[in-house]
Amino acid sequence: MTNTIKNFKEAKRWQKRHNAHAPQIGELAPDFELRDVEGNHPVRLSNFQGQKPVALVFGSFT
Amino acid sequence: MTPFVRGTVSLHDLYEKYNDRVQFLSIYIREAHPVDGWWLGKGLFGKMLDRFASKAATDVYDPQTMAERRQVARQCSTTLSYGIRTYVDEMNDAVNQAYAAWPTRLYLVGLDARIVYGGGLGPYDFKPAKLDAAIKSYLNQIGAR
């Protein structure tokens, strides 16, 4: 099963659905743990709490 | 969408400027315009991408497994060379969905784990210059200039 977005209409639908729940200024940032491109070096957002502000840069290759 | 350079401020500039005081996390999410999806690699738009966003790939298929996703993320990271370590969202797109991040988006999270800056939906509201201003203002606020 794929969640690949196929066209403009699907893109707008996806954005409308999820943007309604996106964190707003002043709200707690959803915590997560992810690994790097090799599947190593797990990072957890909440580990930086009280240590450093965090800039999140989301994107893909296309 | 590749978080390509937009305007006069690039992500690489921001990283160089602030990485000693701000943790940068680059998060690879579901492809925006893969060949098997909403592909923009053909026709006039494809030619414009080649010319104005030459680092954006136009020949990538949407990864169907975590191994494939990591492989594309690795290629993306190597090509864009921001200097920022890239992390990969899981196949359930949980982080992407939580932040409504697709196709590209910027956030700044404060020391208290709350959102300080949330950029608009990309690509049109993907503006590193606004993130720059937000970081500068926040660092002043917490006395970490």
N, CA and C atoms of all chains as a GROMACS GRO file, in nm:
protein
  621
    1MET      N    1   0.085  -0.120   0.000
    1MET     CA    2   0.000   0.000   0.000
    1MET      C    3   0.089   0.125   0.000
    2THR      N    4   0.053   0.221  -0.080
    2THR     CA    5   0.134   0.341  -0.086
    2THR      C    6   0.052   0.464  -0.048
    3ASN      N    7   0.118   0.561   0.012
    3ASN     CA    8   0.053   0.688   0.044
    3ASN      C    9   0.106   0.799  -0.046
    4THR      N   10   0.162   0.758  -0.159
    4THR     CA   11   0.216   0.857  -0.252
    4THR      C   12   0.106   0.953  -0.297
    5ILE      N   13   0.137   1.080  -0.290
    5ILE     CA   14   0.040   1.181  -0.334
    5ILE      C   15   0.050   1.196  -0.485
    6LYS      N   16  -0.063   1.181  -0.551
    6LYS     CA   17  -0.062   1.166  -0.697
    6LYS      C   18  -0.084   1.294  -0.775
    7ASN      N   19  -0.148   1.391  -0.713
    7ASN     CA   20  -0.180   1.511  -0.790
    7ASN      C   21  -0.212   1.628  -0.696
    8PHE      N   22  -0.238   1.743  -0.757
    8PHE     CA   23  -0.263   1.865  -0.680
    8PHE      C   24  -0.381   1.849  -0.584
    9LYS      N   25  -0.486   1.783  -0.632
    9LYS     CA   26  -0.606   1.767  -0.550
    9LYS      C   27  -0.574   1.685  -0.424
   10GLU      N   28  -0.501   1.576  -0.441
   10GLU     CA   29  -0.464   1.494  -0.325
   10GLU      C   30  -0.373   1.572  -0.230
   11ALA      N   31  -0.285   1.654  -0.289
   11ALA     CA   32  -0.193   1.734  -0.208
   11ALA      C   33  -0.270   1.832  -0.121
   12LYS      N   34  -0.366   1.899  -0.179
   12LYS     CA   35  -0.445   1.996  -0.102
   12LYS      C   36  -0.526   1.927   0.007
   13ARG      N   37  -0.577   1.809  -0.025
   13ARG     CA   38  -0.656   1.733   0.073
   13ARG      C   39  -0.567   1.693   0.191
   14TRP      N   40  -0.447   1.644   0.160
   14TRP     CA   41  -0.352   1.603   0.265
   14TRP      C   42  -0.318   1.722   0.353
   15GLN      N   43  -0.288   1.834   0.291
   15GLN     CA   44  -0.246   1.951   0.368
   15GLN      C   45  -0.360   2.005   0.455
   16LYS      N   46  -0.479   2.005   0.400
   16LYS     CA   47  -0.594   2.055   0.477
   16LYS      C   48  -0.618   1.967   0.599
   17ARG      N   49  -0.609   1.837   0.576
   17ARG     CA   50  -0.634   1.740   0.685
   17ARG      C   51  -0.533   1.753   0.798
   18HIS      N   52  -0.404   1.760   0.764
   18HIS     CA   53  -0.300   1.759   0.867
   18HIS      C   54  -0.265   1.898   0.919
   19ASN      N   55  -0.278   1.999   0.834
   19ASN     CA   56  -0.245   2.134   0.879
   19ASN      C   57  -0.338   2.180   0.991
   20ALA      N   58  -0.455   2.126   0.994
   20ALA     CA   59  -0.551   2.162   1.100
   20ALA      C   60  -0.499   2.124   1.238
   21HIS      N   61  -0.407   2.027   1.243
   21HIS     CA   62  -0.354   1.980   1.371
   21HIS      C   63  -0.206   2.014   1.390
   22ALA      N   64  -0.152   2.093   1.298
   22ALA     CA   65  -0.009   2.128   1.309
   22ALA      C   66   0.013   2.213   1.434
   23PRO      N   67   0.125   2.196   1.501
   23PRO     CA   68   0.149   2.273   1.624
   23PRO      C   69   0.164   2.422   1.594
   24GLN      N   70   0.100   2.501   1.678
   24GLN     CA   71   0.103   2.646   1.661
   24GLN      C   72   0.203   2.708   1.760
   25ILE      N   73   0.237   2.833   1.735
   25ILE     CA   74   0.331   2.904   1.823
   25ILE      C   75   0.279   2.901   1.967
   26GLY      N   76   0.368   2.862   2.058
   26GLY     CA   77   0.332   2.853   2.199
   26GLY      C   78   0.287   2.715   2.242
   27GLU      N   79   0.254   2.630   2.146
   27GLU     CA   80   0.212   2.493   2.179
   27GLU      C   81   0.333   2.402   2.190
   28LEU      N   82   0.316   2.292   2.263
   28LEU     CA   83   0.425   2.194   2.275
   28LEU      C   84   0.452   2.130   2.140
   29ALA      N   85   0.578   2.118   2.106
   29ALA     CA   86   0.616   2.051   1.982
   29ALA      C   87   0.599   1.900   2.000
   30PRO      N   88   0.533   1.833   1.908
   30PRO     CA   89   0.519   1.687   1.921
   30PRO      C   90   0.657   1.620   1.930
   31ASP      N   91   0.673   1.536   2.029
   31ASP     CA   92   0.803   1.470   2.045
   31ASP      C   93   0.817   1.356   1.944
   32PHE      N   94   0.939   1.323   1.911
   32PHE     CA   95   0.963   1.212   1.820
   32PHE      C   96   1.104   1.159   1.842
   33GLU      N   97   1.125   1.038   1.793
   33GLU     CA   98   1.260   0.981   1.787
   33GLU      C   99   1.280   0.926   1.648
   34LEU      N  100   1.386   0.969   1.581
   34LEU     CA  101   1.417   0.922   1.446
   34LEU      C  102   1.563   0.884   1.437
   35ARG      N  103   1.595   0.806   1.332
   35ARG     CA  104   1.734   0.766   1.307
   35ARG      C  105   1.784   0.829   1.179
   36ASP      N  106   1.916   0.831   1.164
   36ASP     CA  107   1.975   0.895   1.046
   36ASP      C  108   1.964   0.805   0.923
   37VAL      N  109   2.027   0.848   0.814
   37VAL     CA  110   2.012   0.779   0.685
   37VAL      C  111   2.073   0.638   0.686
   38GLU      N  112   2.157   0.610   0.784
   38GLU     CA  113   2.215   0.475   0.796
   38GLU      C  114   2.136   0.390   0.896
   39GLY      N  115   2.034   0.449   0.954
   39GLY     CA  116   1.957   0.377   1.056
   39GLY      C  117   2.023   0.384   1.192
   40ASN      N  118   2.117   0.476   1.207
   40ASN     CA  119   2.192   0.488   1.333
   40ASN      C  120   2.163   0.623   1.399
   41HIS      N  121   2.235   0.648   1.506
   41HIS     CA  122   2.231   0.776   1.577
   41HIS      C  123   2.088   0.825   1.605
   42PRO      N  124   2.011   0.750   1.681
   42PRO     CA  125   1.876   0.796   1.712
   42PRO      C  126   1.878   0.931   1.782
   43VAL      N  127   1.784   1.015   1.743
   43VAL     CA  128   1.773   1.147   1.806
   43VAL      C  129   1.630   1.164   1.854
   44ARG      N  130   1.617   1.219   1.975
   44ARG     CA  131   1.484   1.245   2.031
   44ARG      C  132   1.472   1.395   2.055
   45LEU      N  133   1.368   1.454   2.003
   45LEU     CA  134   1.351   1.599   2.014
   45LEU      C  135   1.356   1.645   2.160
   46SER      N  136   1.289   1.574   2.248
   46SER     CA  137   1.280   1.618   2.388
   46SER      C  138   1.415   1.615   2.460
   47ASN      N  139   1.515   1.548   2.402
   47ASN     CA  140   1.646   1.548   2.465
   47ASN      C  141   1.712   1.686   2.463
   48PHE      N  142   1.663   1.774   2.375
   48PHE     CA  143   1.722   1.907   2.365
   48PHE      C  144   1.652   2.008   2.456
   49GLN      N  145   1.544   1.964   2.519
   49GLN     CA  146   1.469   2.054   2.607
   49GLN      C  147   1.559   2.106   2.718
   50GLY      N  148   1.562   2.239   2.732
   50GLY     CA  149   1.646   2.301   2.834
   50GLY      C  150   1.793   2.308   2.795
   51GLN      N  151   1.828   2.250   2.680
   51GLN     CA  152   1.968   2.249   2.636
   51GLN      C  153   1.993   2.348   2.522
   52LYS      N  154   1.914   2.332   2.414
   52LYS     CA  155   1.932   2.414   2.293
   52LYS      C  156   1.798   2.428   2.222
   53PRO      N  157   1.772   2.545   2.162
   53PRO     CA  158   1.657   2.551   2.072
   53PRO      C  159   1.686   2.463   1.950
   54VAL      N  160   1.580   2.417   1.884
   54VAL     CA  161   1.596   2.323   1.772
   54VAL      C  162   1.527   2.378   1.648
   55ALA      N  163   1.601   2.381   1.538
   55ALA     CA  164   1.542   2.417   1.408
   55ALA      C  165   1.510   2.287   1.334
   56LEU      N  166   1.384   2.272   1.296
   56LEU     CA  167   1.340   2.153   1.223
   56LEU      C  168   1.325   2.190   1.076
   57VAL      N  169   1.392   2.115   0.990
   57VAL     CA  170   1.388   2.141   0.846
   57VAL      C  171   1.332   2.016   0.778
   58PHE      N  172   1.209   2.025   0.731
   58PHE     CA  173   1.145   1.910   0.666
   58PHE      C  174   1.153   1.923   0.514
   59GLY      N  175   1.179   1.812   0.447
   59GLY     CA  176   1.180   1.815   0.301
   59GLY      C  177   1.212   1.680   0.243
   60SER      N  178   1.213   1.675   0.110
   60SER     CA  179   1.249   1.552   0.040
   60SER      C  180   1.342   1.587  -0.075
   61PHE      N  181   1.362   1.493  -0.167
   61PHE     CA  182   1.461   1.513  -0.272
   61PHE      C  183   1.398   1.572  -0.399
   62THR      N  184   1.266   1.559  -0.410
   62THR     CA  185   1.202   1.608  -0.534
   62THR      C  186   1.119   1.732  -0.507
   63MET      N  187   0.927   1.830  -0.146
   63MET     CA  188   0.999   1.935  -0.218
   63MET      C  189   1.133   1.957  -0.150
   64THR      N  190   1.234   1.959  -0.230
   64THR     CA  191   1.366   1.986  -0.177
   64THR      C  192   1.369   2.123  -0.111
   65PRO      N  193   1.420   2.129   0.011
   65PRO     CA  194   1.433   2.261   0.073
   65PRO      C  195   1.548   2.338   0.010
   66PHE      N  196   1.530   2.368  -0.121
   66PHE     CA  197   1.637   2.434  -0.195
   66PHE      C  198   1.652   2.579  -0.153
   67VAL      N  199   1.760   2.637  -0.196
   67VAL     CA  200   1.789   2.775  -0.160
   67VAL      C  201   1.679   2.866  -0.214
   68ARG      N  202   1.625   2.948  -0.128
   68ARG     CA  203   1.521   3.041  -0.170
   68ARG      C  204   1.558   3.180  -0.119
   69GLY      N  205   1.563   3.274  -0.208
   69GLY     CA  206   1.595   3.411  -0.168
   69GLY      C  207   1.742   3.425  -0.134
   70THR      N  208   1.772   3.517  -0.046
   70THR     CA  209   1.912   3.549  -0.019
   70THR      C  210   1.967   3.470   0.100
   71VAL      N  211   1.881   3.401   0.174
   71VAL     CA  212   1.926   3.324   0.289
   71VAL      C  213   1.907   3.176   0.262
   72SER      N  214   2.014   3.098   0.275
   72SER     CA  215   2.002   2.955   0.254
   72SER      C  216   2.011   2.883   0.388
   73LEU      N  217   1.966   2.759   0.389
   73LEU     CA  218   1.975   2.680   0.512
   73LEU      C  219   2.119   2.661   0.554
   74HIS      N  220   2.207   2.648   0.454
   74HIS     CA  221   2.348   2.633   0.486
   74HIS      C  222   2.399   2.758   0.559
   75ASP      N  223   2.356   2.875   0.511
   75ASP     CA  224   2.394   3.001   0.579
   75ASP      C  225   2.349   2.998   0.725
   76LEU      N  226   2.225   2.956   0.746
   76LEU     CA  227   2.170   2.954   0.883
   76LEU      C  228   2.247   2.857   0.971
   77TYR      N  229   2.278   2.742   0.914
   77TYR     CA  230   2.352   2.642   0.991
   77TYR      C  231   2.489   2.697   1.031
   78GLU      N  232   2.557   2.758   0.934
   78GLU     CA  233   2.690   2.814   0.963
   78GLU      C  234   2.681   2.923   1.070
   79LYS      N  235   2.575   2.999   1.065
   79LYS     CA  236   2.560   3.115   1.155
   79LYS      C  237   2.522   3.074   1.297
   80TYR      N  238   2.441   2.969   1.310
   80TYR     CA  239   2.382   2.941   1.442
   80TYR      C  240   2.410   2.803   1.500
   81ASN      N  241   2.482   2.719   1.430
   81ASN     CA  242   2.486   2.579   1.475
   81ASN      C  243   2.552   2.560   1.612
   82ASP      N  244   2.626   2.660   1.659
   82ASP     CA  245   2.684   2.647   1.793
   82ASP      C  246   2.580   2.676   1.902
   83ARG      N  247   2.469   2.741   1.863
   83ARG     CA  248   2.367   2.776   1.962
   83ARG      C  249   2.231   2.712   1.936
   84VAL      N  250   2.214   2.660   1.815
   84VAL     CA  251   2.086   2.600   1.776
   84VAL      C  252   2.112   2.460   1.719
   85GLN      N  253   2.033   2.363   1.761
   85GLN     CA  254   2.044   2.228   1.706
   85GLN      C  255   1.960   2.221   1.577
   86PHE      N  256   2.023   2.192   1.467
   86PHE     CA  257   1.951   2.177   1.341
   86PHE      C  258   1.924   2.030   1.314
   87LEU      N  259   1.798   1.997   1.285
   87LEU     CA  260   1.762   1.861   1.248
   87LEU      C  261   1.694   1.866   1.112
   88SER      N  262   1.756   1.804   1.013
   88SER     CA  263   1.697   1.793   0.881
   88SER      C  264   1.620   1.661   0.875
   89ILE      N  265   1.494   1.667   0.843
   89ILE     CA  266   1.410   1.547   0.848
   89ILE      C  267   1.357   1.515   0.709
   90TYR      N  268   1.400   1.401   0.658
   90TYR     CA  269   1.356   1.355   0.526
   90TYR      C  270   1.218   1.293   0.540
   91ILE      N  271   1.124   1.344   0.460
   91ILE     CA  272   0.986   1.294   0.465
   91ILE      C  273   0.946   1.241   0.327
   92ARG      N  274   0.823   1.199   0.317
   92ARG     CA  275   0.773   1.143   0.190
   92ARG      C  276   0.802   1.235   0.072
   93GLU      N  277   0.838   1.174  -0.040
   93GLU     CA  278   0.872   1.252  -0.158
   93GLU      C  279   0.755   1.340  -0.203
   94ALA      N  280   0.790   1.459  -0.250
   94ALA     CA  281   0.688   1.554  -0.293
   94ALA      C  282   0.642   1.528  -0.436
   95HIS      N  283   0.739   1.505  -0.524
   95HIS     CA  284   0.706   1.493  -0.666
   95HIS      C  285   0.780   1.376  -0.732
   96PRO      N  286   0.756   1.255  -0.680
   96PRO     CA  287   0.824   1.138  -0.738
   96PRO      C  288   0.767   1.104  -0.875
   97VAL      N  289   0.843   1.025  -0.949
   97VAL     CA  290   0.801   0.986  -1.084
   97VAL      C  291   0.666   0.915  -1.080
   98ASP      N  292   0.645   0.835  -0.975
   98ASP     CA  293   0.520   0.758  -0.965
   98ASP      C  294   0.411   0.832  -0.886
   99GLY      N  295   0.427   0.962  -0.869
   99GLY     CA  296   0.327   1.040  -0.798
   99GLY      C  297   0.294   1.168  -0.875
  100TRP      N  298   0.291   1.278  -0.802
  100TRP     CA  299   0.261   1.408  -0.865
  100TRP      C  300   0.392   1.459  -0.926
  101TRP      N  301   0.425   1.403  -1.040
  101TRP     CA  302   0.557   1.428  -1.102
  101TRP      C  303   0.558   1.560  -1.176
  102LEU      N  304   0.660   1.640  -1.148
  102LEU     CA  305   0.672   1.769  -1.216
  102LEU      C  306   0.798   1.774  -1.302
  103GLY      N  307   0.852   1.657  -1.331
  103GLY     CA  308   0.979   1.654  -1.403
  103GLY      C  309   0.965   1.665  -1.554
  104LYS      N  310   0.844   1.679  -1.602
  104LYS     CA  311   0.827   1.686  -1.747
  104LYS      C  312   0.786   1.826  -1.791
  105GLY      N  313   0.799   1.853  -1.919
  105GLY     CA  314   0.751   1.979  -1.976
  105GLY      C  315   0.825   2.101  -1.924
  106LEU      N  316   0.756   2.214  -1.932
  106LEU     CA  317   0.816   2.342  -1.898
  106LEU      C  318   0.858   2.347  -1.751
  107PHE      N  319   0.772   2.292  -1.663
  107PHE     CA  320   0.805   2.297  -1.520
  107PHE      C  321   0.932   2.218  -1.492
  108GLY      N  322   0.947   2.105  -1.558
  108GLY     CA  323   1.068   2.025  -1.541
  108GLY      C  324   1.193   2.101  -1.583
  109LYS      N  325   1.180   2.175  -1.694
  109LYS     CA  326   1.294   2.255  -1.741
  109LYS      C  327   1.326   2.366  -1.642
  110MET      N  328   1.220   2.425  -1.583
  110MET     CA  329   1.243   2.531  -1.484
  110MET      C  330   1.311   2.476  -1.359
  111LEU      N  331   1.268   2.355  -1.318
  111LEU     CA  332   1.333   2.292  -1.202
  111LEU      C  333   1.480   2.269  -1.228
  112ASP      N  334   1.511   2.219  -1.348
  112ASP     CA  335   1.651   2.194  -1.384
  112ASP      C  336   1.733   2.322  -1.376
  113ARG      N  337   1.670   2.432  -1.420
  113ARG     CA  338   1.744   2.557  -1.429
  113ARG      C  339   1.755   2.628  -1.295
  114PHE      N  340   1.644   2.635  -1.222
  114PHE     CA  341   1.641   2.718  -1.101
  114PHE      C  342   1.656   2.639  -0.971
  115ALA      N  343   1.637   2.510  -0.977
  115ALA     CA  344   1.654   2.428  -0.856
  115ALA      C  345   1.729   2.302  -0.897
  116SER      N  346   1.849   2.324  -0.947
  116SER     CA  347   1.923   2.215  -1.010
  116SER      C  348   1.955   2.100  -0.916
  117LYS      N  349   1.947   2.124  -0.784
  117LYS     CA  350   1.975   2.016  -0.689
  117LYS      C  351   1.853   1.929  -0.662
  118ALA      N  352   1.736   1.976  -0.705
  118ALA     CA  353   1.615   1.896  -0.685
  118ALA      C  354   1.616   1.781  -0.785
  119ALA      N  355   1.587   1.661  -0.736
  119ALA     CA  356   1.584   1.544  -0.824
  119ALA      C  357   1.450   1.537  -0.897
  120THR      N  358   1.454   1.488  -1.020
  120THR     CA  359   1.329   1.471  -1.096
  120THR      C  360   1.311   1.326  -1.141
  121ASP      N  361   1.400   1.238  -1.095
  121ASP     CA  362   1.396   1.099  -1.141
  121ASP      C  363   1.384   1.000  -1.025
  122VAL      N  364   1.324   1.045  -0.916
  122VAL     CA  365   1.314   0.961  -0.796
  122VAL      C  366   1.172   0.905  -0.782
  123TYR      N  367   1.164   0.776  -0.751
  123TYR     CA  368   1.035   0.712  -0.722
  123TYR      C  369   1.011   0.718  -0.572
  124ASP      N  370   0.886   0.721  -0.532
  124ASP     CA  371   0.855   0.728  -0.389
  124ASP      C  372   0.897   0.597  -0.322
  125PRO      N  373   0.987   0.602  -0.225
  125PRO     CA  374   1.031   0.480  -0.157
  125PRO      C  375   0.915   0.402  -0.096
  126GLN      N  376   0.921   0.271  -0.110
  126GLN     CA  377   0.814   0.184  -0.059
  126GLN      C  378   0.854   0.107   0.065
  127THR      N  379   0.982   0.110   0.097
  127THR     CA  380   1.031   0.043   0.218
  127THR      C  381   1.123   0.140   0.293
  128MET      N  382   1.149   0.108   0.417
  128MET     CA  383   1.238   0.195   0.496
  128MET      C  384   1.379   0.194   0.438
  129ALA      N  385   1.422   0.080   0.387
  129ALA     CA  386   1.556   0.073   0.327
  129ALA      C  387   1.564   0.165   0.205
  130GLU      N  388   1.459   0.163   0.124
  130GLU     CA  389   1.457   0.252   0.006
  130GLU      C  390   1.453   0.398   0.050
  131ARG      N  391   1.374   0.424   0.152
  131ARG     CA  392   1.362   0.563   0.199
  131ARG      C  393   1.496   0.614   0.251
  132ARG      N  394   1.566   0.530   0.324
  132ARG     CA  395   1.698   0.571   0.375
  132ARG      C  396   1.796   0.595   0.260
  133GLN      N  397   1.785   0.511   0.157
  133GLN     CA  398   1.876   0.524   0.043
  133GLN      C  399   1.855   0.659  -0.028
  134VAL      N  400   1.728   0.694  -0.053
  134VAL     CA  401   1.699   0.822  -0.119
  134VAL      C  402   1.738   0.938  -0.028
  135ALA      N  403   1.711   0.924   0.100
  135ALA     CA  404   1.748   1.029   0.196
  135ALA      C  405   1.899   1.051   0.197
  136ARG      N  406   1.973   0.940   0.184
  136ARG     CA  407   2.119   0.950   0.180
  136ARG      C  408   2.164   1.026   0.056
  137GLN      N  409   2.104   0.995  -0.059
  137GLN     CA  410   2.138   1.065  -0.184
  137GLN      C  411   2.103   1.213  -0.171
  138CYS      N  412   1.989   1.240  -0.115
  138CYS     CA  413   1.943   1.378  -0.097
  138CYS      C  414   2.040   1.455  -0.008
  139SER      N  415   2.077   1.393   0.102
  139SER     CA  416   2.167   1.458   0.198
  139SER      C  417   2.302   1.486   0.134
  140THR      N  418   2.352   1.389   0.058
  140THR     CA  419   2.484   1.404  -0.006
  140THR      C  420   2.478   1.515  -0.111
  141THR      N  421   2.370   1.518  -0.189
  141THR     CA  422   2.359   1.616  -0.298
  141THR      C  423   2.343   1.758  -0.244
  142LEU      N  424   2.259   1.773  -0.143
  142LEU     CA  425   2.231   1.908  -0.093
  142LEU      C  426   2.342   1.961  -0.003
  143SER      N  427   2.408   1.870   0.067
  143SER     CA  428   2.526   1.905   0.147
  143SER      C  429   2.507   2.029   0.234
  144TYR      N  430   2.402   2.030   0.314
  144TYR     CA  431   2.382   2.142   0.407
  144TYR      C  432   2.481   2.139   0.522
  145GLY      N  433   2.533   2.020   0.549
  145GLY     CA  434   2.616   2.005   0.668
  145GLY      C  435   2.530   1.966   0.788
  146ILE      N  436   2.400   1.954   0.767
  146ILE     CA  437   2.308   1.920   0.874
  146ILE      C  438   2.279   1.771   0.865
  147ARG      N  439   2.295   1.698   0.977
  147ARG     CA  440   2.266   1.555   0.973
  147ARG      C  441   2.118   1.533   0.940
  148THR      N  442   2.094   1.439   0.849
  148THR     CA  443   1.958   1.410   0.806
  148THR      C  444   1.901   1.290   0.880
  149TYR      N  445   1.780   1.306   0.931
  149TYR     CA  446   1.707   1.197   0.996
  149TYR      C  447   1.589   1.159   0.906
  150VAL      N  448   1.544   1.036   0.919
  150VAL     CA  449   1.446   0.984   0.823
  150VAL      C  450   1.316   0.948   0.895
  151ASP      N  451   1.207   1.006   0.846
  151ASP     CA  452   1.076   0.973   0.902
  151ASP      C  453   1.042   0.827   0.872
  152GLU      N  454   0.965   0.764   0.960
  152GLU     CA  455   0.927   0.624   0.939
  152GLU      C  456   0.823   0.614   0.827
  153MET      N  457   0.799   0.494   0.778
  153MET     CA  458   0.709   0.475   0.663
  153MET      C  459   0.564   0.510   0.696
  154ASN      N  460   0.530   0.518   0.826
  154ASN     CA  461   0.394   0.559   0.860
  154ASN      C  462   0.376   0.712   0.858
  155ASP      N  463   0.484   0.782   0.824
  155ASP     CA  464   0.480   0.929   0.811
  155ASP      C  465   0.436   0.998   0.940
  156ALA      N  466   0.463   0.939   1.054
  156ALA     CA  467   0.411   0.992   1.180
  156ALA      C  468   0.459   1.134   1.209
  157VAL      N  469   0.586   1.160   1.189
  157VAL     CA  470   0.639   1.293   1.220
  157VAL      C  471   0.592   1.394   1.115
  158ASN      N  472   0.594   1.352   0.991
  158ASN     CA  473   0.543   1.434   0.883
  158ASN      C  474   0.400   1.479   0.912
  159GLN      N  475   0.317   1.385   0.952
  159GLN     CA  476   0.177   1.417   0.979
  159GLN      C  477   0.162   1.505   1.102
  160ALA      N  478   0.239   1.477   1.206
  160ALA     CA  479   0.228   1.553   1.331
  160ALA      C  480   0.260   1.700   1.310
  161TYR      N  481   0.350   1.728   1.215
  161TYR     CA  482   0.391   1.866   1.187
  161TYR      C  483   0.331   1.920   1.058
  162ALA      N  484   0.245   1.841   0.994
  162ALA     CA  485   0.190   1.880   0.862
  162ALA      C  486   0.302   1.933   0.774
  163ALA      N  487   0.406   1.855   0.764
  163ALA     CA  488   0.530   1.905   0.705
  163ALA      C  489   0.540   1.893   0.554
  164TRP      N  490   0.464   1.804   0.494
  164TRP     CA  491   0.476   1.781   0.350
  164TRP      C  492   0.427   1.900   0.270
  165PRO      N  493   0.493   1.947   0.166
  165PRO     CA  494   0.615   1.892   0.109
  165PRO      C  495   0.743   1.943   0.174
  166THR      N  496   0.736   2.060   0.239
  166THR     CA  497   0.853   2.112   0.308
  166THR      C  498   0.808   2.218   0.407
  167ARG      N  499   0.876   2.223   0.520
  167ARG     CA  500   0.832   2.317   0.624
  167ARG      C  501   0.944   2.342   0.724
  168LEU      N  502   0.940   2.456   0.788
  168LEU     CA  503   1.041   2.495   0.887
  168LEU      C  504   0.974   2.526   1.021
  169TYR      N  505   1.039   2.483   1.129
  169TYR     CA  506   0.992   2.516   1.264
  169TYR      C  507   1.113   2.552   1.350
  170LEU      N  508   1.087   2.633   1.453
  170LEU     CA  509   1.186   2.655   1.559
  170LEU      C  510   1.120   2.617   1.691
  171VAL      N  511   1.187   2.528   1.765
  171VAL     CA  512   1.136   2.480   1.894
  171VAL      C  513   1.223   2.540   2.005
  172GLY      N  514   1.158   2.600   2.102
  172GLY     CA  515   1.231   2.667   2.209
  172GLY      C  516   1.282   2.573   2.317
  173LEU      N  517   1.355   2.630   2.411
  173LEU     CA  518   1.413   2.551   2.520
  173LEU      C  519   1.305   2.480   2.604
  174ASP      N  520   1.185   2.538   2.605
  174ASP     CA  521   1.075   2.479   2.681
  174ASP      C  522   0.994   2.379   2.598
  175ALA      N  523   1.046   2.343   2.482
  175ALA     CA  524   0.984   2.245   2.392
  175ALA      C  525   0.857   2.297   2.326
  176ARG      N  526   0.838   2.428   2.329
  176ARG     CA  527   0.722   2.487   2.263
  176ARG      C  528   0.763   2.551   2.130
  177ILE      N  529   0.666   2.558   2.040
  177ILE     CA  530   0.692   2.614   1.908
  177ILE      C  531   0.716   2.766   1.920
  178VAL      N  532   0.830   2.808   1.868
  178VAL     CA  533   0.864   2.951   1.865
  178VAL      C  534   0.829   3.008   1.728
  179TYR      N  535   0.857   2.931   1.626
  179TYR     CA  536   0.828   2.973   1.488
  179TYR      C  537   0.777   2.853   1.410
  180GLY      N  538   0.670   2.875   1.337
  180GLY     CA  539   0.620   2.772   1.248
  180GLY      C  540   0.601   2.832   1.111
  181GLY      N  541   0.682   2.790   1.017
  181GLY     CA  542   0.667   2.843   0.882
  181GLY      C  543   0.539   2.790   0.819
  182GLY      N  544   0.496   2.857   0.715
  182GLY     CA  545   0.377   2.812   0.645
  182GLY      C  546   0.408   2.691   0.560
  183LEU      N  547   0.305   2.642   0.496
  183LEU     CA  548   0.322   2.525   0.410
  183LEU      C  549   0.412   2.558   0.292
  184GLY      N  550   0.501   2.464   0.263
  184GLY     CA  551   0.588   2.482   0.148
  184GLY      C  552   0.514   2.446   0.021
  185PRO      N  553   0.572   2.476  -0.092
  185PRO     CA  554   0.700   2.547  -0.106
  185PRO      C  555   0.689   2.699  -0.095
  186TYR      N  556   0.567   2.754  -0.110
  186TYR     CA  557   0.558   2.900  -0.120
  186TYR      C  558   0.590   2.970   0.011
  187ASP      N  559   0.561   2.906   0.123
  187ASP     CA  560   0.589   2.968   0.253
  187ASP      C  561   0.713   2.909   0.319
  188PHE      N  562   0.797   2.845   0.241
  188PHE     CA  563   0.923   2.794   0.293
  188PHE      C  564   1.025   2.907   0.283
  189LYS      N  565   1.047   2.978   0.395
  189LYS     CA  566   1.127   3.099   0.391
  189LYS      C  567   1.236   3.099   0.498
  190PRO      N  568   1.356   3.053   0.462
  190PRO     CA  569   1.466   3.053   0.558
  190PRO      C  570   1.494   3.190   0.619
  191ALA      N  571   1.466   3.298   0.544
  191ALA     CA  572   1.490   3.433   0.599
  191ALA      C  573   1.401   3.458   0.721
  192LYS      N  574   1.280   3.406   0.720
  192LYS     CA  575   1.191   3.422   0.836
  192LYS      C  576   1.239   3.338   0.953
  193LEU      N  577   1.292   3.219   0.923
  193LEU     CA  578   1.350   3.137   1.030
  193LEU      C  579   1.471   3.208   1.089
  194ASP      N  580   1.550   3.269   1.004
  194ASP     CA  581   1.666   3.346   1.049
  194ASP      C  582   1.622   3.453   1.149
  195ALA      N  583   1.520   3.529   1.113
  195ALA     CA  584   1.471   3.636   1.202
  195ALA      C  585   1.418   3.579   1.333
  196ALA      N  586   1.351   3.465   1.324
  196ALA     CA  587   1.295   3.403   1.444
  196ALA      C  588   1.406   3.354   1.537
  197ILE      N  589   1.510   3.294   1.479
  197ILE     CA  590   1.623   3.246   1.561
  197ILE      C  591   1.692   3.364   1.629
  198LYS      N  592   1.716   3.468   1.550
  198LYS     CA  593   1.785   3.586   1.605
  198LYS      C  594   1.707   3.645   1.721
  199SER      N  595   1.578   3.660   1.703
  199SER     CA  596   1.492   3.716   1.807
  199SER      C  597   1.490   3.626   1.930
  200TYR      N  598   1.480   3.496   1.908
  200TYR     CA  599   1.472   3.404   2.022
  200TYR      C  600   1.603   3.398   2.100
  201LEU      N  601   1.714   3.398   2.028
  201LEU     CA  602   1.844   3.395   2.096
  201LEU      C  603   1.864   3.522   2.179
  202ASN      N  604   1.817   3.634   2.127
  202ASN     CA  605   1.822   3.758   2.206
  202ASN      C  606   1.738   3.745   2.332
  203GLN      N  607   1.622   3.685   2.315
  203GLN     CA  608   1.528   3.669   2.426
  203GLN      C  609   1.586   3.583   2.538
  204ILE      N  610   1.659   3.479   2.502
  204ILE     CA  611   1.714   3.390   2.605
  204ILE      C  612   1.857   3.426   2.643
  205GLY      N  613   1.906   3.536   2.582
  205GLY     CA  614   2.039   3.582   2.618
  205GLY      C  615   2.151   3.494   2.566
  206ALA      N  616   2.130   3.438   2.446
  206ALA     CA  617   2.234   3.351   2.386
  206ALA      C  618   2.276   3.407   2.251
  207ARG      N  619   2.301   3.537   2.244
  207ARG     CA  620   2.335   3.601   2.116
  207ARG      C  621   2.468   3.557   2.062
   0.00000   0.00000   0.00000
